[in-house]
Amino acid sequence: MLNAQAAAAQQFQIGIIDFYGLRRVSASESRRALTFAEGDSISLEGDEPPAFLAESERRLATLPGVVRARTNIVCCDQGRLIVYVGVEEEGGATLRFRAAPQGTARLPADLVQAGDDYWAAFTTAVERGDAGEDGSRGHALCNDPTTRAVQERFVAYAARDTERLRGVLRESSNADQRALAAQVLGYVADKQSVVDDLVYGMSDPSENVRNNSMRTLMVFTRMTPAAGTSVPRVPYAPFVNLLHSLVWTDRNKSSLALMELTESRDADLLERLRNEAMQSLADIARWKNEGHATPGLLMLGRIAGWADDDVRSAWRSGQREKIIAAALAAR
């Protein structure tokens, strides 16, 4: 997502508007309901979403067959913003999350400061195009040395405060601290021991907590086994459920995690996706940004029996619809 602090009082151009959740309502009708268009320049400032997004959501919700809508600004494609527009139609899948916890558990001040230091360093690295990372240890270590130094501190904090991190994730009334707990729990030595906590975080009412919980679990799946270690066992069902969410980050992170989990061509998982998530995967596969669309396209290719290299070749040659059609036929 776009970092609000980095975007304070800046002008951006909208490069892409993409949809998800449309089944009976047309994309052209939905696009006409928006108060913005591709090519528009917009100003972003502060933490609150711009008013024009709320007005677009209101107008979309008045369309026949639409229950509600959600807009999401994401940075960036070739320096321009992406706006994802999610639509929930009548009779469509509806996700409801548990109530927010009301506990007083809080993280230590030095750990909270480390979280602030991480975002400052990471934002700077992203702005200069250095967002790469290594997940071979089962936790994220960025290529940028300043960000990586903060993440190395997370390893020590995770060892020192494991139980406190678990308690905050499950019980704290502070959503920002729950989100940070979900991030730092990824740096514990025994990663399998916190999988259940992070799966619990995936049902949190805060999208940031869900996002961090999913991202942490996704990095677990990238772990390279070493002597005396094994890749943590991560359940796939919660990720499949979140493919139906109205929130873009839920769909994005769950698709990235499922891309990792389907790499082995697990027959049960592919069957579940085939039965429950084909239209959601097709939505993702049709997005214009390659990094965001690739998970959906790869999973559809795997369902259809395509090799990953052939799927990527089809993207480059503009034949995505051929893969989508083959996967739908396989269903």
N, C-alpha and C positions, 0 to 999 in steps of 0.2 A: 504494500500500500504506500501511498504518498506520505512522507513524513511531514507533518504540519509545520514543524519548526523550520525545516529546510526550505519549505515553500512559502514562508511568511512574506506577504506583500509582493509576490512575484507574479509575473504574467506568463501564462502557458497557453499553448495551442492544443486543441483537441485533435488528435490524429486518427483515433479509431473509436467508434461506438459499436459494441457488440452486445448481443442479447443471449439470454438463456431462459428456459422455462416456457417458451412459446410453443404451443401445440395447436390450438384452434385459432388463436388471435394471430394475425399476420404481422410480420416484421415491419412491413411498410406502414401499416396502420399505427403500430407502436412508435415508429420513428417520427411520424407526423405529430404525435402527442407530446414529444419532447420539446423543451424550451431552448434547446441547444442543438448544434449540428457539428459534424466533422468540419474542421477548418476554423471554427470559432476560437477566438482568444478569450481567456477567462483569467480573473484574478483570484488567487487563493491566499487567505490570510487567517491565522489562528487555528484553533482546533475544531471549530464547528463547520459542518458541511455548508457549502454555499447555498443560499436560498433558492437558486434556480433548480437545484437538484430536488429539493422538497416539492417545489411546484410541479416538476416533471412527474414525480412519483404520484402526486395527487391527480394529475391529469390522466396518467396511465390507469389508475384505479377506477376511473369513471368509464373506461371502455367496457363494452358488453363482454361478460365472461371473465373479467379480471377481478381478483379479490384484493390484491395489493401488489406493490412494486418496490424495488430497492435499487438504487443507483450506487455505484462504487467507482471512485476515481483511483486509478493505478498509474504509477510512473515506471517506466516510460517506454515508448517505442520510437526509436530514432529521434529522441529528444522531445517527443510530443506525448501528451497524456492519452491514456486509454480510459474510456468510461464504459464499464460493464453495467448492463441493465437487466436485472432479474425480474421476472414476472411470475406471480403465482396465480394460476387460473382456477376457476371453479371446478371442483372435483379432482384437482391435482394433488400431488403429495404435499403434505404439510408437516413441518417439523416443529416440535415444541420442546424447549429446553427447561431444565429444572430451575426452581427458584434460586435466587442469589443467596448464598450463605450469609449469616449475620454474626459470625464469630469475631473476636477481638485479636486473633493471632496476627502477628506482624513479623516481618523479617528484620534482622539486625541492620543497623544503620550503614555499616561498611559494605554489606552486600547490596543494599539499595543504591549506594553511591556507585558501586561497580556496575550496576545496571544502567545508571545514567551515563557513566563513562563509556560503556559499550555502545550505546546508541549514538553518542557524539562521535566516536571513532568510526563506527560502521557507516553512519550517514556521510561522513567526509570521504570514506573509501568508495562508497557507491557513486558519489558525485563525480569522482574522477575515473569511474569505470573499473574499479578494482573490487568486485564483489565475490570473487572466487573463494572456495573453501575446500578443506579436506575433511571428509567424514569417515575416514578409514578406522579411526579409533572408536567410532560409535557416538562421537560428539563433534560438533562443528568447531573447526579451527580455521579462521580466515587467513587468506594469503597476506592480507594487509598486516604488517607487524604490530601496529598500534592496537588494532582490534584483537588480534591474536593474543597479545599480552593480557588484555582484560579477560579473555576467555580462559587463559591459563589460571587466572585468579579464581574463576568459577570452579575449577577443579578442586581447589582448596576449600572454598566455601561449601561446595556440595558434600565433601567429606566431613566437614565440621558440623554442618547444619541439616543433615539429611532429614531427620524427623521433624524439624521445624519447617522445612520446605514442604514436606508432605502435609503437615497440619495447615499451613497457610493456603496451599492449593485447594484443600477440601473444605476449609472452614472460614477463611478470612472474608470479612465484608468488603475489603478493599480489592477491587478488580485488577488494578495495576499490579499489586503485590502478588495476586494469584497468577497473573501472566508471567511475572518475573520468576516465580517459583517453578512454573512449568518449564521455563527455559533452563534454569540452573539445575533442575533435577536431571537433566540430560548428561550432566558431567559427573554423576556418581560412578564409582568403580563397578558396582554390581547393577548393571542396567536392567536386568530382568526383574530385579526387586522393585522397581518403580514403574513398571509397565502398567499395572492396574491403576496406580494413581493417575497416570497420564491419560489412560482411557477414561477415567472418571472426569478428568478435565475436559474431555471432548464433548461432554454434555453440559458444560458451564453456560450460563446465560450470556456471558461476555464473549464476543467474537474474538477478542484478542487472546483470551485464555484458551479458547478452542484452537486458535491458530498456532499458538506456541506449543500446546500439547501435541498437536498433530505434527508440527515440524520436528519436535524432539523425537517422536516415535519414528518419523520418516528417516532421520539420520541414524537411528538405531539399526534400521534395515540395511544401511550402507556399510556397516562395520565389517572390517576384514578380520576373520578369525585368526587368533594367534595361539601359541601354546597355552593350554589351560583355559581358553576362552571360547565362547561360541556366540553366534549372532543371536540377539534376543528374539524370543518368539512374540510377535506382535499380531494380535487378532485383526482380521480384515473387515469383519462385519460393521464396526462403527464407522469406518471410512466409507463403505458402500452407502450407508444411510445418509451420510452428509453430502453425497453427490446430489441429493434432492433439496439441499438448503437454498433459501432465498439469498443468502449472504455469499458474496463472491469468494471471500477468503476461505470459507468452508469448502467450496467446490474446488478451488485451486489447490489447497493443501491436501485434501483427500485424494485428488487425482494424482498428485505427485507421489504420495505414499503408495497408492495402489499401482502406479507404474512400477515402483520398485518391487512390490509384492507379487506382481504378475510376471516378473521377469523369468521365473522358473516354470511358467505355464502351468501353475497349479490348477488341476482340472475342476476342483470344487469351486474355487474362487472365480474362474472364468465362467462357469455355469451360473453362478450367482449374478455376476455382472450381466450375463446374457439374459437372464430372467427379470432382473430388477432395474437395470440402469442404462439400457441401450440409448434411449433418447437423451439422457443427461450426458453420456459420453459423446454422442453425436454433436450436441451443442458445443462441447469443449473442443472437439476436433475441427469445428468450423470457425473458431475464433481466428482472427487475422494475425495475432502475435504468435510467432512460431514457438517461443518458449512456453507460453500458456496453453497452446493447442496440442503440443506434442504428446503429453500424457494421454489425452483422450484418443488421439489417433493411433498411438502405439497399442493401447489396450484393445481398440477395435480391430487392429491388424492381428493381434494375438488371438482374439476370439475367432477371426476368420481364417486363422492358420497361416498368416503371412510371416515371413522373417522380418525382423526389425529393420535390417538394411533396406529391404524392399519397401517398407513403409516410409522410411526417410527419403528414398528415391522418388516415391510417389508424391511426397510433399514438394520436392524440388521441381518436379515436372508438372505440378498443378493438377494432380489426379487424386486429391483427397476424397472426392465423392465416390470414386471407384472402391476405395477401402471401406467407406461407410456403407455403401450398398452391399458389399461382400459380407460385412459383419451382420447387417440386418437380414440378409438371406440365410446366413448360418443359423440365426435364431429360429 
